[in-house]
Amino acid sequence: MSELVEIRRDGPVARVVMHRKGNNGIAEDLMEDLAAAFTILGEDPEARAIVLASDYEKYFSVGADLTMLGTIDRQAPDAIDQIASFMKRMNSHFATIESCPKPVIAAINGHALGGGSELTLCCDFRIMVEDGRSKIGQTESSLGIIPGAGGTQRLPRLIGKARALRCIIESTRLSAKEAEAVGWVDQAVAPEDFQAAVDERAARLAKAATRAIAMIKDAVRRGYDLPLDEALEIEARNFARAALSDDAAIGIMSFLAKQEPEFKGS
């Protein structure tokens, strides 16, 4: 698809594979390409589940490519606005991944630090290799900066405010097993079983009612911070959309016939 991102298809499972400069440093070029890939796959009825992966053995993503900060005149009166505007664009790309209507798995095969960790937080599932080396963490404070692409917001929602605050302040780096214990990742898997675990989860999700999954993701994402009555209105309308889908008809008829449903994703 591009010099930095490749879409690889295996039936209903699509893999979005990053290959930027040996370690997938997070920069606007990579995020633009990722957002474009997820837009394409989100609209593609043939893609039923998506795996976000790295082409590099030891790195999922080492975090932000900080060269952009070096180009900013720190004394300029609009320096804060320049950086904030850049991060607003970056967050828009991250949000495209988070709002993708298909189930998304982060296949964390190596270090996922800083912006790399933030990238995994946009995914629905996180499977990480437990190889005695790879770490995940919001490590920005060790550089004198803070997470800027959702780390201070998505991580507390995932693992709890107090635990997330400690991890972010101390730039904690967790192994896959440690991250699994606090809910940062869903599975910590030995290297020899890693690819099989990713493939099994992706295949299972690809057989699911992806129209309903899209409605679930949308309701949770939009309703999470709203007053309950407003959030329930979103849920009710998404329930109606799901109930009128072909998958709902297939699921209900299969249930009544005591058969396994074969969902179409529509």
BAVEXMI-610287 format. One record per residue (C-alpha): residue in three letters; x, y, z. Coordinates in steps of 0.001 Angstrom, whole numbers, plus 500000, padded with zeros to 6 digits. Each point is the difference from the previous one (the first is absolute). Layout:
N
<r r="ALA" xx="X" yy="Y" zz="Z"/>
...
end
This chain:
266
<r r="MET" xx="500000" yy="500000" zz="500000"/>
<r r="SER" xx="502825" yy="502414" zz="500854"/>
<r r="GLU" xx="503673" yy="500062" zz="500918"/>
<r r="LEU" xx="499108" yy="499846" zz="503705"/>
<r r="VAL" xx="496888" yy="497829" zz="500231"/>
<r r="GLU" xx="498913" yy="496873" zz="498161"/>
<r r="ILE" xx="496592" yy="498322" zz="499997"/>
<r r="ARG" xx="500287" yy="496222" zz="499823"/>
<r r="ARG" xx="496853" yy="497964" zz="499577"/>
<r r="ASP" xx="499280" yy="496464" zz="501132"/>
<r r="GLY" xx="496357" yy="499363" zz="499180"/>
<r r="PRO" xx="497841" yy="502076" zz="502355"/>
<r r="VAL" xx="502996" yy="500977" zz="502142"/>
<r r="ALA" xx="501983" yy="503072" zz="498953"/>
<r r="ARG" xx="503409" yy="500828" zz="501421"/>
<r r="VAL" xx="501246" yy="503563" zz="500101"/>
<r r="VAL" xx="503775" yy="499656" zz="500216"/>
<r r="MET" xx="502243" yy="502921" zz="500963"/>
<r r="HIS" xx="503543" yy="500354" zz="498676"/>
<r r="ARG" xx="501427" yy="503433" zz="500744"/>
<r r="LYS" xx="503786" yy="500391" zz="500359"/>
<r r="GLY" xx="500651" yy="496799" zz="501925"/>
<r r="ASN" xx="498029" yy="500782" zz="503157"/>
<r r="ASN" xx="496683" yy="501614" zz="498970"/>
<r r="GLY" xx="500603" yy="503342" zz="501659"/>
<r r="ILE" xx="496671" yy="501827" zz="500251"/>
<r r="ALA" xx="499956" yy="502957" zz="497618"/>
<r r="GLU" xx="497401" yy="501717" zz="497860"/>
<r r="ASP" xx="500927" yy="498101" zz="496836"/>
<r r="LEU" xx="499460" yy="496627" zz="501683"/>
<r r="MET" xx="496784" yy="501096" zz="501687"/>
<r r="GLU" xx="498593" yy="501411" zz="496756"/>
<r r="ASP" xx="500638" yy="496679" zz="498283"/>
<r r="LEU" xx="498532" yy="498019" zz="502900"/>
<r r="ALA" xx="496872" yy="502163" zz="500043"/>
<r r="ALA" xx="499612" yy="499518" zz="496234"/>
<r r="ALA" xx="500371" yy="496211" zz="500345"/>
<r r="PHE" xx="497432" yy="499785" zz="502774"/>
<r r="THR" xx="497586" yy="502187" zz="498049"/>
<r r="ILE" xx="500283" yy="497667" zz="497007"/>
<r r="LEU" xx="499541" yy="496854" zz="502078"/>
<r r="GLY" xx="497212" yy="501505" zz="502093"/>
<r r="GLU" xx="497996" yy="500499" zz="496825"/>
<r r="ASP" xx="500929" yy="496651" zz="498428"/>
<r r="PRO" xx="497336" yy="497310" zz="500559"/>
<r r="GLU" xx="502549" yy="497283" zz="499229"/>
<r r="ALA" xx="502144" yy="501003" zz="502991"/>
<r r="ARG" xx="498377" yy="498539" zz="503119"/>
<r r="ALA" xx="502862" yy="500365" zz="502510"/>
<r r="ILE" xx="503198" yy="502051" zz="499969"/>
<r r="VAL" xx="503408" yy="499275" zz="501520"/>
<r r="LEU" xx="502384" yy="502925" zz="500560"/>
<r r="ALA" xx="503537" yy="498634" zz="499868"/>
<r r="SER" xx="503652" yy="500894" zz="499515"/>
<r r="ASP" xx="502367" yy="498714" zz="497341"/>
<r r="TYR" xx="502894" yy="500180" zz="502471"/>
<r r="GLU" xx="500828" yy="497136" zz="502339"/>
<r r="LYS" xx="500907" yy="501987" zz="503121"/>
<r r="TYR" xx="497814" yy="503084" zz="499690"/>
<r r="PHE" xx="496294" yy="500627" zz="499785"/>
<r r="SER" xx="500716" yy="503736" zz="500328"/>
<r r="VAL" xx="502643" yy="501771" zz="502066"/>
<r r="GLY" xx="497882" yy="503130" zz="500352"/>
<r r="ALA" xx="499979" yy="503477" zz="498569"/>
<r r="ASP" xx="502559" yy="501170" zz="497481"/>
<r r="LEU" xx="500941" yy="503159" zz="501879"/>
<r r="THR" xx="501772" yy="501774" zz="497145"/>
<r r="MET" xx="496929" yy="502185" zz="499458"/>
<r r="LEU" xx="500499" yy="501620" zz="503384"/>
<r r="GLY" xx="503488" yy="501034" zz="498964"/>
<r r="THR" xx="498589" yy="502111" zz="497185"/>
<r r="ILE" xx="497891" yy="502160" zz="502328"/>
<r r="ASP" xx="501274" yy="503433" zz="501051"/>
<r r="ARG" xx="499475" yy="499701" zz="503754"/>
<r r="GLN" xx="499967" yy="503766" zz="500400"/>
<r r="ALA" xx="497372" yy="500599" zz="497337"/>
<r r="PRO" xx="496800" yy="501519" zz="501402"/>
<r r="ASP" xx="497948" yy="497292" zz="498314"/>
<r r="ALA" xx="502264" yy="497057" zz="500927"/>
<r r="ILE" xx="497346" yy="498378" zz="502212"/>
<r r="ASP" xx="497368" yy="500430" zz="497276"/>
<r r="GLN" xx="502305" yy="498446" zz="497392"/>
<r r="ILE" xx="500630" yy="496885" zz="502062"/>
<r r="ALA" xx="496373" yy="499727" zz="501129"/>
<r r="SER" xx="498842" yy="500255" zz="496383"/>
<r r="PHE" xx="502389" yy="497219" zz="499012"/>
<r r="MET" xx="498728" yy="497764" zz="502797"/>
<r r="LYS" xx="496408" yy="500733" zz="499015"/>
<r r="ARG" xx="500756" yy="498643" zz="496522"/>
<r r="MET" xx="501741" yy="496974" zz="501488"/>
<r r="ASN" xx="497101" yy="499299" zz="502323"/>
<r r="SER" xx="497639" yy="500100" zz="497041"/>
<r r="HIS" xx="502013" yy="497186" zz="498392"/>
<r r="PHE" xx="499986" yy="497976" zz="503234"/>
<r r="ALA" xx="496233" yy="500516" zz="500290"/>
<r r="THR" xx="499509" yy="498562" zz="496514"/>
<r r="ILE" xx="501476" yy="496724" zz="501236"/>
<r r="GLU" xx="497983" yy="500059" zz="503221"/>
<r r="SER" xx="496720" yy="500653" zz="498174"/>
<r r="CYS" xx="500539" yy="497363" zz="497297"/>
<r r="PRO" xx="496779" yy="497950" zz="499872"/>
<r r="LYS" xx="501899" yy="496695" zz="499763"/>
<r r="PRO" xx="501573" yy="498186" zz="502976"/>
<r r="VAL" xx="503687" yy="500923" zz="500203"/>
<r r="ILE" xx="502788" yy="497970" zz="501621"/>
<r r="ALA" xx="503392" yy="501478" zz="500859"/>
<r r="ALA" xx="502596" yy="497266" zz="499471"/>
<r r="ILE" xx="502703" yy="501328" zz="502330"/>
<r r="ASN" xx="503051" yy="498000" zz="498955"/>
<r r="GLY" xx="502589" yy="502260" zz="501657"/>
<r r="HIS" xx="500434" yy="503285" zz="501835"/>
<r r="ALA" xx="496927" yy="502286" zz="500018"/>
<r r="LEU" xx="501115" yy="503170" zz="501740"/>
<r r="GLY" xx="498614" yy="503526" zz="500200"/>
<r r="GLY" xx="498071" yy="500646" zz="496810"/>
<r r="GLY" xx="500292" yy="496304" zz="499180"/>
<r r="SER" xx="498079" yy="499164" zz="503152"/>
<r r="GLU" xx="497461" yy="502694" zz="499144"/>
<r r="LEU" xx="499543" yy="498337" zz="496622"/>
<r r="THR" xx="499112" yy="496694" zz="501664"/>
<r r="LEU" xx="497478" yy="501801" zz="502233"/>
<r r="CYS" xx="498007" yy="500883" zz="496871"/>
<r r="CYS" xx="499515" yy="496295" zz="499281"/>
<r r="ASP" xx="497290" yy="497751" zz="501427"/>
<r r="PHE" xx="502305" yy="497132" zz="500957"/>
<r r="ARG" xx="503682" yy="499928" zz="500932"/>
<r r="ILE" xx="502015" yy="496784" zz="499720"/>
<r r="MET" xx="503632" yy="500378" zz="501084"/>
<r r="VAL" xx="502992" yy="497701" zz="499788"/>
<r r="GLU" xx="501562" yy="498920" zz="503297"/>
<r r="ASP" xx="503599" yy="499556" zz="498929"/>
<r r="GLY" xx="501881" yy="501315" zz="503041"/>
<r r="ARG" xx="500917" yy="503143" zz="498093"/>
<r r="SER" xx="497038" yy="501881" zz="498546"/>
<r r="LYS" xx="498402" yy="502766" zz="502079"/>
<r r="ILE" xx="496940" yy="502197" zz="499777"/>
<r r="GLY" xx="499706" yy="503372" zz="501706"/>
<r r="GLN" xx="499207" yy="503691" zz="499891"/>
<r r="THR" xx="503591" yy="501117" zz="500365"/>
<r r="GLU" xx="499719" yy="503662" zz="499037"/>
<r r="SER" xx="500676" yy="501487" zz="503427"/>
<r r="SER" xx="503528" yy="498558" zz="499908"/>
<r r="LEU" xx="500589" yy="502403" zz="497092"/>
<r r="GLY" xx="498453" yy="502968" zz="501756"/>
<r r="ILE" xx="496804" yy="499883" zz="497960"/>
<r r="ILE" xx="496589" yy="498367" zz="500418"/>
<r r="PRO" xx="497873" yy="497674" zz="497855"/>
<r r="GLY" xx="498394" yy="502026" zz="497235"/>
<r r="ALA" xx="497966" yy="497480" zz="498003"/>
<r r="GLY" xx="497560" yy="498719" zz="502582"/>
<r r="GLY" xx="502209" yy="498370" zz="502628"/>
<r r="THR" xx="498759" yy="502186" zz="502860"/>
<r r="GLN" xx="496398" yy="499328" zz="498977"/>
<r r="ARG" xx="499705" yy="496487" zz="498569"/>
<r r="LEU" xx="502311" yy="498235" zz="502460"/>
<r r="PRO" xx="498107" yy="501155" zz="503157"/>
<r r="ARG" xx="496775" yy="498856" zz="498361"/>
<r r="LEU" xx="501568" yy="496615" zz="499342"/>
<r r="ILE" xx="501844" yy="499181" zz="503248"/>
<r r="GLY" xx="498659" yy="502556" zz="502482"/>
<r r="LYS" xx="501024" yy="503538" zz="500877"/>
<r r="ALA" xx="502314" yy="499318" zz="502954"/>
<r r="ARG" xx="501970" yy="497200" zz="498351"/>
<r r="ALA" xx="500263" yy="501864" zz="496688"/>
<r r="LEU" xx="501172" yy="503166" zz="501736"/>
<r r="ARG" xx="502809" yy="498121" zz="501749"/>
<r r="CYS" xx="501076" yy="498312" zz="496781"/>
<r r="ILE" xx="500015" yy="503233" zz="498002"/>
<r r="ILE" xx="501748" yy="502094" zz="502668"/>
<r r="GLU" xx="502701" yy="497367" zz="500545"/>
<r r="SER" xx="500359" yy="499063" zz="496307"/>
<r r="THR" xx="499453" yy="496380" zz="501027"/>
<r r="ARG" xx="500946" yy="497324" zz="497484"/>
<r r="LEU" xx="498024" yy="496796" zz="500394"/>
<r r="SER" xx="500636" yy="496548" zz="498621"/>
<r r="ALA" xx="497122" yy="498260" zz="498251"/>
<r r="LYS" xx="499176" yy="497981" zz="503136"/>
<r r="GLU" xx="500058" yy="503124" zz="502182"/>
<r r="ALA" xx="497835" yy="501876" zz="497498"/>
<r r="GLU" xx="497562" yy="497094" zz="499831"/>
<r r="ALA" xx="499697" yy="499967" zz="503796"/>
<r r="VAL" xx="498780" yy="503617" zz="500072"/>
<r r="GLY" xx="497840" yy="499749" zz="496873"/>
<r r="TRP" xx="502261" yy="502026" zz="497727"/>
<r r="VAL" xx="500165" yy="497072" zz="497581"/>
<r r="ASP" xx="497511" yy="497169" zz="499557"/>
<r r="GLN" xx="502463" yy="497163" zz="499427"/>
<r r="ALA" xx="503670" yy="499460" zz="500758"/>
<r r="VAL" xx="501241" yy="497247" zz="497717"/>
<r r="ALA" xx="503286" yy="498136" zz="499648"/>
<r r="PRO" xx="501892" yy="500722" zz="496743"/>
<r r="GLU" xx="499356" yy="496561" zz="498567"/>
<r r="ASP" xx="496245" yy="500402" zz="500519"/>
<r r="PHE" xx="499675" yy="503703" zz="499188"/>
<r r="GLN" xx="498997" yy="499877" zz="496333"/>
<r r="ALA" xx="497578" yy="497134" zz="500593"/>
<r r="ALA" xx="498303" yy="501957" zz="502797"/>
<r r="VAL" xx="499589" yy="503047" zz="497770"/>
<r r="ASP" xx="498718" yy="497889" zz="497109"/>
<r r="GLU" xx="497535" yy="498116" zz="502206"/>
<r r="ARG" xx="498506" yy="503190" zz="501432"/>
<r r="ALA" xx="499816" yy="501641" zz="496574"/>
<r r="ALA" xx="498330" yy="496973" zz="498414"/>
<r r="ARG" xx="497454" yy="499808" zz="502813"/>
<r r="LEU" xx="499137" yy="503683" zz="499715"/>
<r r="ALA" xx="499773" yy="499749" zz="496204"/>
<r r="LYS" xx="497195" yy="497457" zz="500399"/>
<r r="ALA" xx="498059" yy="502231" zz="502386"/>
<r r="ALA" xx="497139" yy="502386" zz="499250"/>
<r r="THR" xx="502171" yy="502939" zz="499011"/>
<r r="ARG" xx="497023" yy="502316" zz="499503"/>
<r r="ALA" xx="499092" yy="499487" zz="503657"/>
<r r="ILE" xx="503647" yy="500472" zz="501002"/>
<r r="ALA" xx="500039" yy="503343" zz="498199"/>
<r r="MET" xx="496903" yy="501092" zz="501916"/>
<r r="ILE" xx="501527" yy="498835" zz="503304"/>
<r r="LYS" xx="503228" yy="501930" zz="499384"/>
<r r="ASP" xx="498096" yy="503126" zz="499019"/>
<r r="ALA" xx="497694" yy="499870" zz="503031"/>
<r r="VAL" xx="502843" yy="499494" zz="502469"/>
<r r="ARG" xx="502214" yy="502657" zz="498432"/>
<r r="ARG" xx="497340" yy="502713" zz="499707"/>
<r r="GLY" xx="498074" yy="499179" zz="503159"/>
<r r="TYR" xx="502781" yy="499406" zz="502505"/>
<r r="ASP" xx="500238" yy="503537" zz="501389"/>
<r r="LEU" xx="496388" yy="501056" zz="499477"/>
<r r="PRO" xx="497240" yy="500093" zz="502619"/>
<r r="LEU" xx="498340" yy="496602" zz="500174"/>
<r r="ASP" xx="496733" yy="501050" zz="498346"/>
<r r="GLU" xx="501865" yy="501438" zz="496992"/>
<r r="ALA" xx="502226" yy="496936" zz="499749"/>
<r r="LEU" xx="496975" yy="497711" zz="500119"/>
<r r="GLU" xx="498479" yy="501913" zz="497097"/>
<r r="ILE" xx="503100" yy="499233" zz="497937"/>
<r r="GLU" xx="499773" yy="496357" zz="501032"/>
<r r="ALA" xx="496297" yy="499805" zz="499101"/>
<r r="ARG" xx="500534" yy="501380" zz="496508"/>
<r r="ASN" xx="503006" yy="497763" zz="499392"/>
<r r="PHE" xx="497969" yy="497037" zz="501233"/>
<r r="ALA" xx="497377" yy="500861" zz="497398"/>
<r r="ARG" xx="502625" yy="500211" zz="497261"/>
<r r="ALA" xx="501451" yy="496645" zz="500988"/>
<r r="ALA" xx="496557" yy="498384" zz="500331"/>
<r r="LEU" xx="499148" yy="500963" zz="496406"/>
<r r="SER" xx="503199" yy="498553" zz="498573"/>
<r r="ASP" xx="500322" yy="496829" zz="497961"/>
<r r="ASP" xx="502280" yy="498589" zz="502687"/>
<r r="ALA" xx="497250" yy="500363" zz="502594"/>
<r r="ALA" xx="497600" yy="498003" zz="497830"/>
<r r="ILE" xx="502660" yy="497338" zz="499484"/>
<r r="GLY" xx="500884" yy="499891" zz="503696"/>
<r r="ILE" xx="496415" yy="499720" zz="501230"/>
<r r="MET" xx="498997" yy="497402" zz="497414"/>
<r r="SER" xx="503114" yy="497954" zz="500734"/>
<r r="PHE" xx="499305" yy="500174" zz="503740"/>
<r r="LEU" xx="496449" yy="498756" zz="499525"/>
<r r="ALA" xx="501202" yy="497232" zz="497683"/>
<r r="LYS" xx="502799" yy="499070" zz="502426"/>
<r r="GLN" xx="502624" yy="500592" zz="497311"/>
<r r="GLU" xx="503245" yy="501913" zz="499914"/>
<r r="PRO" xx="499409" yy="503357" zz="498313"/>
<r r="GLU" xx="501940" yy="500941" zz="496887"/>
<r r="PHE" xx="500072" yy="503764" zz="500235"/>
<r r="LYS" xx="500524" yy="502163" zz="496919"/>
<r r="GLY" xx="501089" yy="503223" zz="501683"/>
<r r="SER" xx="497015" yy="501979" zz="498731"/>
end
